[in-house]
Amino acid sequence: MAAKKNSFTDLVRVEQLRRIESAKTAELSYASVADMENQTAVDFKYTDFMRRLSARANCLIQDNRLEDIIIKPKNQFKHASWVCLIAAVILGGLAAGNAVSESHTLNIYWLLAVLLGFNLLSLLLWLTGITFNLQGLSSGVAAQLASWLPFRKKENETAESLARHAWWESCLAGDVGKWRISILTHQFWLVYLAAGLILLILLMLAKQYNFIWGTTLLPESSLPKLTESLGKPLTYIKLKIPDSQQVAASRMDAGRQDAATRGAWARFLIGVLLVYGLLPRILLLALSMLMLKWSEHRFKLDLYLPYFIDLRQRLMARKVNPKIIDADPLAGERPAEVAQHPVNHTIPVNAHALGIELDDQINWPDFVTCRLNIVDQQTHKEAIELVKKLNGSLVIGVAVFRLPDRGVQRIVRDLLAATSCKPWLILLNKDPAVSVTNNRELAWFRLAEACEIPAEHVITQ
């Protein structure tokens, strides 16, 4: 049965725990995960590794009573969202109420300006941010404000501030944050417009208003033409808009209006707010929700960080238990067990192996044959021509005790650009093995990240 993919919430919990462990390791209890870290895996699988990470995080969170700290940032964001929506209700109501004068007249274009004008400006800014991926306009407003918060500047950070920081960076930054903030933005303007429209309808139900318009700077014909342009979509849904005579009768100081004129303007206002205000926001809200789900589905942890590399060594080590296939029947003693070093995961079957600047003392796995070792420009060209003809998996062997430089990175990039094979990077050592520092091994993982080789495709020997 296929392993179930971890949810976005599970990944965020792992990231929050990583931040807490990075600063509070000595204060945490690891008794519940000791057995888990001593287990071995038959083979490395990304989904299995993520499942073990999530299970380990849940155990540590439960044993160290961190659950309240972990979920608090999400609850705080929900409370802040409700405050924004309540403010939208108040602002929408004030906008509609201020358009009504004491003489029971309703200024048509002032009402449209305060309800639709600010909404349109916000919509244009949002579309600009999404189109050009501008961090300040689409995805990073709340996240950037968070950098000003005091907890980010504390020298002695608490577990709560670490968990909050991790949640902000996971949920309110990048693609996930862009669409999460977009949802809140569309909800704010939907509530703002809905509150203004509902109050406007209630006012028109309770009192009789004359609809007026006027201008000082614009030509007299500008607002009637605008009325006609705005009303065209309304005619497609069988809503009657004010005709030229009714528009002229609504000019300021033109006198009282008849019931037909008032009814035409009322339907026009409601229709314009629905078509140009609420409907676009509803569609964009639905789009943002879908994109948020998609972004959360694509969200991945940075497995190249030392924290995850170390956990992969401990949680996903593969132990081979050798056994005698053709035992000597005359042997009177039990054969001694052969101890083998655990490796992270196996090389794909029938993979094509190439080396980069390897010497004769490099120890390849017994079942792998290096087809070519790149040592100069000529062998580089030969390797490029070779990988163009290969199919399957390409294993690139490098010396882990060497420091990866830009030359090695360029060679790896050239090989990957020339082939359609699935790339693997194997970190080889000398025989006998040379001790390698964690920083040196981490440098090779960063090279794999720069060359877009997945962390689970980096094999350590």
MOBEL-V723372 format. One record per backbone hydrogen bond with DSSP energy under -0.5 kcal/mol. NH is the residue of the N-H (numbers start at 1). CO is the residue of the C=O. Records with the same first field share a line. If there is no record, write none. Layout:
NH = CO / CO
This chain:
11 = 7
12 = 8
13 = 9
14 = 10
15 = 11
16 = 12
17 = 13
18 = 14
19 = 15
20 = 16
21 = 17
22 = 18
23 = 19 / 20
24 = 20
25 = 21
27 = 24
28 = 24 / 25
33 = 30
34 = 31
37 = 33
38 = 34 / 35
39 = 35 / 36
41 = 317
49 = 45
50 = 46
51 = 47
52 = 48
53 = 49
54 = 50
55 = 51
56 = 52
57 = 53
58 = 54
59 = 55
60 = 56
61 = 57
62 = 58
63 = 59
64 = 60
65 = 62
66 = 61
67 = 61
70 = 66
71 = 67
72 = 68
73 = 69
75 = 71
76 = 72
77 = 73
78 = 74
79 = 75
80 = 76
81 = 77
82 = 78
83 = 79
84 = 80
85 = 81
86 = 82
87 = 83
88 = 84
89 = 85
90 = 86
91 = 87
92 = 88
93 = 89
94 = 90
95 = 91
96 = 92
97 = 93
98 = 94
99 = 95 / 96
100 = 97
101 = 99 / 105
104 = 101
106 = 210
107 = 99 / 105
108 = 106 / 212
111 = 107
112 = 108
113 = 109
114 = 110
115 = 111
116 = 112
117 = 112 / 113
118 = 113
119 = 115
120 = 116
121 = 117
122 = 118
123 = 119
124 = 120
125 = 121
126 = 122
127 = 123
128 = 124
129 = 125
130 = 126
131 = 127
132 = 128
133 = 129
134 = 129
135 = 133
137 = 134
138 = 134
139 = 134
140 = 135
144 = 140
145 = 141
146 = 142
147 = 143 / 144
148 = 145
149 = 146
152 = 149
153 = 150
154 = 150 / 151
157 = 155
162 = 158
163 = 159
164 = 160
165 = 161
166 = 162
167 = 163
168 = 164
169 = 165
170 = 166
171 = 167
172 = 168
177 = 173
178 = 174
179 = 175
180 = 176
181 = 177
182 = 178
183 = 179
184 = 180
185 = 181
186 = 182
187 = 183
188 = 184
189 = 185
190 = 186
191 = 187
192 = 188
193 = 189
194 = 190
195 = 191
196 = 192
197 = 193
198 = 194
199 = 195
200 = 196
201 = 197
202 = 198
203 = 199
204 = 200
205 = 201
206 = 202
207 = 203
209 = 207
210 = 104
212 = 106 / 210
213 = 250
222 = 219
223 = 219
224 = 220
225 = 221
226 = 222
227 = 223
228 = 224
229 = 225
230 = 226
231 = 227
232 = 228 / 229
235 = 231 / 232
236 = 232 / 233
237 = 233 / 234
238 = 235
239 = 234
240 = 238
247 = 243
248 = 244
249 = 245
250 = 246 / 247
251 = 248
252 = 213
254 = 251
262 = 258
263 = 259
264 = 260
265 = 261
266 = 262
267 = 263
268 = 264
269 = 265
270 = 266
271 = 267
272 = 268
273 = 269
274 = 270
275 = 271
276 = 272
277 = 272 / 273
278 = 273
279 = 274
281 = 277
282 = 278
283 = 279
284 = 280
285 = 281
286 = 282
287 = 283
288 = 284
289 = 285
290 = 286
291 = 287
292 = 288
293 = 289
294 = 290
295 = 291
296 = 292
297 = 293
298 = 294
299 = 295
303 = 301
305 = 302
308 = 305
309 = 305
310 = 306
311 = 307
312 = 308
313 = 309
314 = 310
315 = 311
316 = 312
318 = 343
319 = 317
320 = 318
321 = 319
322 = 320
325 = 323
327 = 325
329 = 327
331 = 328
339 = 337
343 = 318
344 = 460
351 = 348
352 = 393
353 = 351 / 369
354 = 395
355 = 372
356 = 397
357 = 355 / 374
362 = 359
363 = 429
364 = 362
368 = 365
370 = 368
371 = 353 / 369
372 = 353
374 = 355 / 372
375 = 373
380 = 376
381 = 377
382 = 378
383 = 379
384 = 380
385 = 381
386 = 382
387 = 383
388 = 384
389 = 385 / 386
390 = 387
394 = 422
395 = 352 / 393
396 = 394 / 424
397 = 354 / 395
398 = 426
400 = 398 / 428
402 = 399
404 = 402
409 = 405
410 = 406
411 = 407
412 = 408
413 = 409
414 = 410
415 = 411
416 = 412
417 = 413
418 = 414
419 = 415 / 416
422 = 392
424 = 394
425 = 457
426 = 396
427 = 459
428 = 398 / 426
429 = 363
431 = 361
441 = 437
442 = 438
443 = 439
444 = 440
445 = 441
446 = 442
447 = 443
448 = 444
449 = 445
450 = 446
451 = 447
452 = 449
453 = 448
454 = 452
457 = 454
458 = 455
459 = 425 / 457
461 = 427
